[in-house]
Amino acid sequence: MSSKTNLSQRARRAGGKPIANVLMARTMAQPDLVSLAAAFVDHQSLPIEPTRQALEAVWSQPDRALAAMQYGTTIGHPPLRQTVLEQMLEADGRTAGELSLSVDQVVITTGSTQLLYLVADSLLDPGDIVICGVPSYFVVLGMLGNLGARVIGVEMDADGLIPEALQDELTRLEKAGLLDRVKLVYIVSYYDNPSGITISAERRPKLVEIAQRWSRGSTIHLIEDVAYRELRYWGEDIPSIRSFDPDGRTVSVAGSFSKSFSPGIRGGWGILAPELVEPVLSQKGNLDFGSPSFNQHLMTAVLEKGIFEAHLEKIRETYRQKIETLLEAADEQLAPIGRIEWVRPTGGLYVWLRLPEGIDTGLSGPLFDRAIAEGVLYVPGEYCYPSEGCPIARNMVRLSFGMPSREGIRRGVESLARAIRGVI
Ligand SMILES: Cc1ncc(COP(=O)(O)O)c(C=O)c1O
């Protein structure tokens, strides 16, 4: 008699992952396909030479080189944590004192994905509630579902998550006796994935104030994901949501070097509310007792040598050209079809399209296979919706312009236009 492995509830919830699998398999099967789906960064401008210089800086100092090859601490390399904190304060034009911040609240993680997971795992029991804007980053939606959380989506507009919608949802949950189950609000505050939207400066303090006002029994933490803050192509930077939370008990920040430098380094960081530091470090201790020292020493050198800023300048220009190409192609190819709408992002890596009502963009709808046959892959919008709250809009498409060339982007949009015409 053969026995069967009895997987944990969590492993069973994690099963499937249709989006990653399906999209990857499709891309492999058809190499000439233009992928406007993958959230990869521009390949040709990856910082090979700058990384060599940073590595040489580490290697030229024997003590530093040895430390880079040794285990480090769970919280991360002190100079890197210090630099992360200083950069954030500088970007926000604030002092550590004004924001009640110290380097003890800065944690280095293996990608910001790990930070988000550690925070979620520290706060959420199955059935606990997370509120997010709709649409939302599907990897985080999957992660939260995997932890057994209920994720409730509230409405966004061109200025980001609507404070009144958040308030209405909290009122509804309170009436249902569920306020004490609300643990987290998750927000991508700059050039959101997938919507491309940046939360307006006016809304930022309101969101903090609402989270604080409704933290009646226990704190409702607001996690501000700033993965795309540096990828700004037009306009001015605006202060983080964290900068409107002077005592820092509500807002924690998740940041990443993946988009701004290199995802291969898997460098992420968190600036945490004081109450989250210890639990996150305990969880991280159980998981890996520290992210790779080598990568942290390397990133420290990247940041201190001015290498980071120079690279950023370069990729900003690359992406500015790419997004212009995508928006021009959309104006030429998609606008004439009619009833297709998109917001014009000023940064990030995504353009979020609304197709005419009734066109199902999902894997089982007519457009997806048609688009592949025409030579383009996109992310069906339905993956960006949590299972509760705002209903899933079936006619949405996420396009990424990070990876393909400008020529590829043009061809991809032409292919998409042909596919849409074919199903209208
Ligand atoms: C909004 C958002 N947050 C976090 C991440 C993850 O980045 P990291 O490579 O730091 O784990 C991504 C990656 O695409 C993202 O889009």
The ligand as a Gaussian input file, in Angstrom:
#p B3LYP/6-31G(d) Opt

LIG

0 1
 C        5.028000      46.559000      -5.984000
 C        6.163000      45.618000      -5.836000
 N        6.671000      45.387000      -4.637000
 C        7.686000      44.539000      -4.445000
 C        8.250000      43.868000      -5.520000
 C        9.333000      42.846000      -5.246000
 O       10.568000      43.278000      -5.382000
 P       11.826000      42.527000      -4.785000
 O       12.622000      42.104000      -5.964000
 O       12.492000      43.549000      -3.945000
 O       11.390000      41.348000      -3.967000
 C        7.761000      44.070000      -6.800000
 C        8.335000      43.340000      -7.949000
 O        7.887000      43.377000      -9.049000
 C        6.687000      44.963000      -6.977000
 O        6.148000      45.186000      -8.172000

